[in-house]
Amino acid sequence: MNRRDFNLSLLAGVAVSAAPTAHAASTTQDALRPDLTRYTTQEVKVGEHTIRVRAYEGLPTVAKAVEPDYQALNLYIPEAYFQGGSVGGFTARTAPIFLPNGVGGYMPAKPGGLINRMPGPPGQTPAPSASAVALTRGFVVAAPGARGRTLQAADGRWTGKAPAAIVDLKAAVRWLRHNADRLPGNTDRIVSNGTSAGGALSALLGASGNHPDYEADLRALGAAPTRDDIFAVSAFCPITNLAHADEAYEWQFEGLREFRNIAISMLDFRVQRKEVVGQLSDAQVALSGEMRQAFVAYVNALGLKAPDGSPLTLETNGQGRLREHIAGLLQASAQQVLDGGRDLSDVSWLQVQGGRVRSVDFSAYARTVGRMKAQPAFDGFSLETGENQLFGDASIDKRHFTDYSLRHSTVSGAARADAGTVKSMDAMQQLLDARAKVSSHWRIRHGSVDRDTSLAVPTLLAAAARQRGAAVDLALPWGRPHSGDYDLEALFDWAEAAVRQSA
Ligand code: DHB
């Protein structure tokens, strides 16, 4: 018996629930059903745990790839699942599938490996990667690549503009379902994860399951003709809701002129940090006021609710229930570290008394963390942001994506991405569209000192997911800057609880 037969016979009878629909034999199908005897064995160590995994790397997720290095998947599966064994209480049939994307800055990302690529503190070994932790807890890991905003073909055409990245992630999900009958892992339990732009894509994957908007692109690429909805979303600091993120930023940082950012670049393999400090001009301050008003109107039109059922509205002066709700999230975050023994007496925007955080002054909070980005924060008037480049098309590198910035554009002949493209990249808009299948479980984290986008962005995203019936766990972890994967044990505890709840 060759190894392929061996694998198949072991897996016979444990085929997961979503058996793929029968397709006529086609090149698409063959390309997407690779030879599973080709793998390497890797060892993953996390603390005391060591686990042997089969690594299938660089699996093409579409039959007609435009960028084969990115439209691919790395798959890591505990060896025990091929031997009838269990890991962390899961088996080949029950194991959830952890789907981390490595996207940052809406840049292209190759399929992820098992090593943590983030540098740890000097002199210390880096923390284990989310994928390594997932494997030791019995998850199957499927790490897809995705095209991004800077990719260009030899003929000069741009190949990774919106919505390429989400289309690629959906193709990877479909690939998993297409191969579900012959691989360990339960495709009804796919848990997506990502940080920042990757957090936005993770949320978008959970918000847009099986939505017809993506069908033509998926078909053109030769993606597997099956479902792409997922079970659960983990999103760290999602840079989403790009159509309204500029307004949300001005609402939060009302009246602040100074912006301060650390520009990080790599030179000779050394990380260079350069502080960028600037002041908004009088004209920008005036526009900021207009944007704030636009945000108030947007929020009130959404008609979303807080977990206690109260409407998340704002008054024309920017005060109101949404602001109080966000202040409450900051208060809960502060209370948690206070309970853990942290001294918060020097935090000027908190009122602490008798071991309780009594109140949060949200305006003082915003002044203290300070604004990081100029105005507008995302759709730059001179097309200078990463998001402008995300919303280019095959022949145009950079475009606007809001009417507001198009009207104020300083670039003659600047174009605007159509509303459909902007929506196809936006978890928030997809959540408001009943045609998508929405993940039943969401975990959203946005650090309390993260200024890359307004706290209103993750808060409204959570409220919209809740409105679609999802169980949503939203928190603003104390003192965390723009980052992710910092609380992996808690992340997988949450994912396991979600799986158990739904079993
Ligand atoms: C990311 C950060 C940003 O501030 C932004 O506008 C887009 C993406 C990121 O870290 O991925």
Residues whose N, C-alpha, C, O or C-beta is under 5 A from the ligand:
A	BS01	DHB	G104 G105 Y106 T195 S196 A197 G198 I239 D452
